[in-house]
Amino acid sequence: MASITENNCKHLISDEYLHLQKELHTNPNYGNASLHFGELVVEIAGNIGAKSISDYGAGKRRLYNKLLELGKKNFAYFAYDPAFPEYGPPLSADLVCCIDVLEHIEPVFLDPVLEELTTITKNVGFFTIHTGPALKFLSDGRNAHLIQEPCSWWLRKICEYFEVVHLQKSSGGFWVILEPLICRTQHC
């Protein structure tokens, strides 16, 4: 059983899994999913007038580089990834991107992670989720996608924390644009 310490509870990841994630991130081909969604992130940010973007599970910050490459300017970018402690804690932003992350979360931490995402999402969340197995495996032999569930399962889970504004099926999964339920009840 994975150990959960006071230190990593706030990061919502076990010590063992954090080590496995750090190993995976040494692979230069791991963590490329955000590159496929850069144009969509630019469009969403423009549509909502986002002045800040939080990249939750940022990995090597490829989304940031892609946004710059696409000409996105004049925005604050906040990266968060427990495998990269130098990024610091997750920070709230107008647009929170969580690209190819949730299926990698340890199941015991999924609800706390979704709750944390609601606290940092000022206006809109953009989440992508792959519903099947990953091509990569952890060094302990498990598939890198710890949660492999259909879209209907994910929607029930996500709707406990967010209102779905838009859902789009994509290759191997789906993406959603969300508003936190807190925002809807407080008229943000």
Secondary structure as GFF3:
##gff-version 3
##sequence-region A 1 188
A	DSSP	alpha_helix	6	9	.	.	.	ID=ss1
A	DSSP	alpha_helix	15	24	.	.	.	ID=ss2
A	DSSP	three_ten_helix	33	37	.	.	.	ID=ss3
A	DSSP	alpha_helix	38	48	.	.	.	ID=ss4
A	DSSP	beta_strand	52	56	.	.	.	ID=ss5
A	DSSP	alpha_helix	62	69	.	.	.	ID=ss6
A	DSSP	beta_strand	76	80	.	.	.	ID=ss7
A	DSSP	three_ten_helix	85	87	.	.	.	ID=ss8
A	DSSP	beta_strand	93	99	.	.	.	ID=ss9
A	DSSP	three_ten_helix	102	104	.	.	.	ID=ss10
A	DSSP	three_ten_helix	107	109	.	.	.	ID=ss11
A	DSSP	alpha_helix	110	120	.	.	.	ID=ss12
A	DSSP	beta_strand	121	130	.	.	.	ID=ss13
A	DSSP	alpha_helix	151	158	.	.	.	ID=ss14
A	DSSP	beta_strand	162	170	.	.	.	ID=ss15
A	DSSP	beta_strand	173	180	.	.	.	ID=ss16
A	DSSP	alpha_helix	181	186	.	.	.	ID=ss17
###
